[in-house]
Amino acid sequence: MAGRLLSTGQAAKAIGASARSLSHWVTRGLIKPTLVTPGGQYRFDLDELKAQMQKRQPPARGRSEPEADDE
């Protein structure tokens, strides 16, 4: 945890996604938050989040998760 922790909304804005999509990716296990508060809110280190996003194919606009490769 190198930097300041961001809320879901702040982190989503920083990566160009909606807060709802980012929360959905966490609940689906596609992204792991840096911290979950006692109240159940997610906190993200931006560098860690970007690294996780680079390991995954980013979702297409208008989709809530990456599509499976059909080939």
C-alpha positions in Angstrom: 0.0 0.0 0.0 2.2 2.8 -1.3 -0.2 5.7 -1.8 -3.4 7.2 -0.5 -6.4 4.9 -0.5 -9.3 5.9 -2.8 -13.0 5.3 -2.4 -14.8 3.2 -5.0 -16.0 6.4 -6.7 -12.6 8.0 -6.7 -10.9 4.9 -8.0 -13.5 4.3 -10.7 -13.2 7.9 -11.9 -9.4 7.5 -12.0 -9.6 4.4 -14.3 -12.5 5.7 -16.4 -15.2 3.3 -15.1 -18.4 3.8 -13.1 -18.4 3.1 -9.4 -21.1 0.6 -10.0 -19.0 -1.4 -12.5 -16.0 -1.3 -10.1 -18.1 -2.6 -7.2 -19.5 -5.3 -9.5 -16.0 -6.4 -10.5 -15.1 -6.7 -6.9 -18.2 -8.8 -6.0 -17.5 -11.0 -9.0 -13.9 -11.6 -7.9 -12.4 -9.9 -10.9 -10.7 -7.1 -8.9 -9.6 -7.2 -5.3 -9.8 -4.0 -3.2 -6.8 -3.0 -1.1 -8.9 -2.7 2.0 -12.5 -3.4 3.0 -13.6 -1.2 5.8 -15.6 -2.6 8.8 -18.7 -1.0 7.2 -18.1 -3.0 4.0 -16.8 -0.1 1.8 -13.9 -0.8 -0.6 -10.7 1.2 -0.7 -8.2 1.0 -3.5 -4.6 1.9 -4.0 -4.6 3.4 -7.5 -1.3 1.7 -8.5 -2.5 -1.7 -7.3 -5.8 -1.2 -9.1 -4.1 -0.3 -12.4 -1.8 -3.3 -12.1 -4.9 -5.6 -11.6 -6.6 -3.9 -14.6 -3.6 -4.5 -16.8 -3.6 -8.2 -16.0 -7.2 -8.5 -17.2 -8.7 -7.6 -20.6 -10.6 -4.3 -19.9 -14.4 -4.6 -20.4 -15.9 -3.0 -23.5 -17.8 0.2 -22.9 -21.3 -0.6 -21.8 -20.4 -4.0 -20.4 -20.0 -4.8 -16.7 -17.3 -7.5 -17.1 -14.9 -8.9 -19.7 -16.4 -11.2 -22.3 -15.2 -14.8 -22.5 -13.1 -15.6 -25.6 -15.3 -17.6 -27.9 -12.5 -18.8 -30.2 
